Amino acid sequence: MAVKRKVVLLGDSEVGKTSLVRRFVYNIFSDAYIQTIGTKVSKKNIKITYEDVEYEIMMVLWDVLGQQGYTNVQRAAFRGSDGAIFVCDLTRKETLHSILHYWLPTLESVAGVPGVLMANKRDLSEWEIDVPDLEEFSKITGLPYMLTSAKTGENVEESFYMLGELMLLYRPVRSLEKDTKKIESAKDALDVIMEDFCKNYGNWNDGMAVVEANIRVIGIDMKKPKIPQLHILVDKLYRIEAYNLGLERAQKNKVKRLGIINRIKK
């Protein structure tokens, strides 16, 4: 089954976004720095098996201007995105801070989509970002990360394939678990999210008690829940699952539940 997904690459200048795209699409690398002005678009098809179905995903890669402050250009590029690759430079700690405080919030102001962090330039020795920094970032944001090198190709394809799977979780071609229920309102989405959390929690009664406690804290009106409140709930449930189920499973569950909210009939 063939599908098309738009992916934006975000991060400060000189972190290696263009080099990562060239390595992934053409399997080439150059040490010459080429500044991206505006956006550059490339394409590559990959195959991923998801729920026993093989999908051929055409990834349309938008390499976005890495200079902060050009928010009009950047937000225009973000519209219609299905996923994001965030890139930091392991030798410059400020590039990780920029993702947390600039690139992620700017993207989320336009599109809430799944993402993967590529911690690039692993081949260099003088790191300012260490693995505990990346682990903490991953726990805070819910974004999985991989150590990559555009120069050697290490973990470059793996990162894009990881995002491909997350995009199918977020926006499945077939309904999750062949669910025929239409998500027409925030109430419908809340119903499915509650059920999904309780199934993953292991014990239904204990899981429901956790959900109910968080609903009260957030102040969700069960008769008329609001979409922003659902996003808060999904984040809280993610943090609980990260502790109980492990980070990788919690991240996938978060992406899936955000996808449920995204299915609300506009």
C-alpha positions in Angstrom: 0.0 0.0 0.0 1.5 3.4 -1.0 1.2 6.4 1.1 2.7 9.9 1.1 4.0 11.8 4.2 5.5 15.2 4.5 8.5 15.4 6.9 10.2 18.7 8.0 13.8 18.8 9.2 14.4 21.3 12.0 17.4 22.6 13.9 19.9 25.4 14.1 22.3 26.2 11.2 25.3 23.9 10.7 23.8 21.0 12.7 23.9 18.8 9.5 20.3 18.7 8.3 21.2 19.0 4.6 24.0 16.5 5.0 21.7 14.0 6.7 19.2 14.4 3.8 21.9 13.8 1.2 23.2 10.8 3.1 19.6 9.3 3.4 18.4 10.1 -0.1 21.6 9.8 -2.2 24.1 8.0 0.2 26.7 10.7 -0.3 28.5 13.1 2.1 30.5 16.3 1.7 32.4 18.3 4.4 31.4 21.6 2.6 28.8 23.6 4.5 25.8 24.6 2.3 23.4 27.0 4.0 19.8 26.4 3.4 17.9 29.5 2.3 14.1 29.0 2.7 13.4 25.3 2.2 14.8 22.5 0.0 12.6 19.6 -0.9 13.8 16.0 -1.5 11.9 12.7 -1.8 12.7 9.1 -1.0 10.5 5.9 -0.8 10.9 3.5 2.0 9.0 0.3 2.9 7.7 -0.4 6.4 5.6 -3.4 7.7 3.0 -2.2 10.1 0.1 -4.4 11.5 1.1 -7.1 9.0 0.7 -4.8 6.0 3.6 -3.6 4.0 3.5 0.2 3.3 5.6 2.0 0.7 5.9 5.5 2.2 7.0 8.4 -0.1 8.8 10.7 2.3 8.7 14.3 1.1 11.6 15.9 3.1 11.5 19.6 3.7 14.9 20.9 4.8 13.9 24.2 6.5 16.0 27.3 7.0 17.9 26.9 10.3 18.2 30.5 11.3 16.0 31.4 14.2 13.6 34.3 13.8 12.3 33.6 10.3 9.1 32.3 11.7 6.8 33.3 8.8 8.9 31.2 6.4 9.3 28.3 8.9 5.6 28.2 9.8 4.6 28.2 6.2 6.9 25.2 5.6 5.4 23.4 8.6 1.8 23.4 7.4 0.6 20.0 6.3 3.4 18.2 8.0 3.0 14.6 9.0 6.3 14.2 11.0 9.4 16.0 12.0 13.1 15.2 12.3 14.8 17.5 14.9 18.6 17.7 14.5 21.1 18.8 17.1 24.9 18.9 17.0 26.6 16.8 19.7 29.5 19.3 19.8 27.2 22.3 20.6 24.9 22.1 23.6 23.0 25.2 22.6 21.6 23.3 19.6 19.7 21.0 21.9 18.4 23.9 23.9 17.2 25.5 20.7 15.1 22.5 19.8 13.4 22.6 23.2 12.8 26.3 23.4 12.4 27.4 19.7 12.0 24.6 17.1 9.6 22.4 19.0 7.3 25.2 20.2 7.3 26.8 16.8 6.3 23.6 15.1 3.7 22.8 17.7 2.1 26.3 17.1 1.3 25.0 13.6 1.2 21.2 13.6 1.3 18.7 16.4 3.0 15.7 14.7 5.3 12.9 15.8 9.1 13.5 15.7 12.5 11.9 16.2 15.6 13.6 17.5 18.8 13.0 15.5 21.8 13.8 17.7 24.3 14.3 14.9 28.1 14.4 14.4 28.7 11.3 16.5 31.9 10.8 14.6 33.4 13.8 16.3 35.1 13.5 19.7 34.5 16.8 21.6 30.9 16.3 22.7 29.1 19.0 24.7 25.9 16.9 24.8 26.1 13.6 26.6 23.7 10.6 26.7 22.0 11.6 30.0 21.2 15.0 28.4 19.5 13.2 25.5 17.7 10.9 27.9 16.3 13.8 29.9 15.3 15.6 26.7 13.5 12.5 25.5 11.6 12.1 28.8 10.5 15.8 28.8 9.4 15.9 25.1 8.4 12.3 24.4 10.7 12.3 21.3 12.9 9.3 20.8 16.5 10.0 19.8 19.3 8.3 17.9 23.0 9.1 17.8 23.8 9.8 14.1 26.6 10.7 11.8 25.9 12.1 8.3 29.6 11.4 7.6 29.6 7.7 8.3 25.9 7.1 7.8 25.5 5.7 11.3 21.8 5.4 12.3 20.7 7.8 9.5 18.3 5.4 7.8 17.3 3.9 11.1 16.1 7.3 12.3 13.9 7.9 9.2 12.5 4.5 9.4 11.6 5.1 13.1 9.8 8.2 12.1 8.0 6.3 9.4 6.6 3.9 11.9 5.5 6.7 14.2 3.8 8.5 11.4 1.7 5.4 10.7 0.8 5.1 14.4 -0.2 8.8 14.4 -2.2 8.7 11.2 -2.9 5.1 10.4 -4.1 4.2 6.9 -6.4 1.6 8.5 -8.2 2.4 11.8 -6.4 1.3 15.0 -7.2 -2.3 15.7 -9.8 -2.1 12.9 -11.9 0.1 15.1 -15.0 1.3 13.3 -15.9 4.0 15.8 -15.8 7.4 14.3 -14.0 10.1 16.3 -16.4 13.0 15.8 -15.8 14.9 19.0 -13.5 15.4 21.9 -15.8 13.2 23.9 -15.3 10.3 21.5 -11.5 10.8 21.6 -11.4 10.9 25.4 -13.4 7.6 25.4 -10.9 5.8 23.2 -7.9 7.3 25.0 -9.2 6.1 28.4 -9.8 2.6 27.1 -6.4 2.5 25.5 -4.6 3.6 28.7 -6.4 1.1 30.9 -5.6 -1.8 28.5 -1.9 -0.8 28.6 -1.9 -0.3 32.3 -2.4 -4.0 33.0 -5.1 -3.8 35.6 -8.3 -2.1 34.4 -9.6 -0.8 37.7 -6.2 0.6 38.7 -5.8 2.2 35.3 -9.2 3.8 35.4 -8.4 5.2 38.9 -5.3 6.8 37.5 -7.2 8.3 34.5 -10.0 9.6 36.8 -7.5 11.3 39.1 -5.8 13.1 36.2 -9.1 14.1 34.7 -10.0 15.8 38.0 -6.7 17.5 38.3 -6.9 18.9 34.8 -10.6 19.9 35.3 -12.0 18.1 32.4 -15.8 18.3 32.1 -16.8 14.8 31.0 -19.9 16.2 29.3 -17.9 18.7 27.2 -14.2 17.9 27.2 -12.0 20.3 25.3 -9.2 19.4 22.9 -6.4 21.3 24.7 -7.3 19.4 27.8 -7.0 16.1 26.0 -3.4 17.1 25.0 -2.6 17.8 28.6 -4.1 14.4 29.6 -2.1 12.5 27.0 1.1 14.2 28.2 0.3 13.2 31.9 -0.4 9.6 30.9 2.8 9.5 28.9 4.8 10.5 32.0 3.1 7.8 34.0 3.8 5.1 31.4 7.4 6.2 30.9 7.9 5.3 34.5 5.8 2.1 34.5 6.2 0.7 31.0 9.5 2.2 29.7 10.2 5.2 27.5 9.9 3.5 24.1 6.5 2.0 24.7 5.3 5.2 26.4 6.5 7.3 23.4 4.6 5.1 20.9 1.4 5.2 23.1 1.7 9.0 23.2 1.9 9.3 19.4 -1.0 6.9 19.0 -3.2 8.9 21.4 -2.3 12.2 19.8 -3.3 10.6 16.5 -6.7 9.8 18.1 -7.2 13.5 18.9 -6.1 14.4 15.4 -8.9 12.2 14.0 -11.6 14.4 15.6 -13.9 15.4 12.8 -13.2 19.1 12.0 
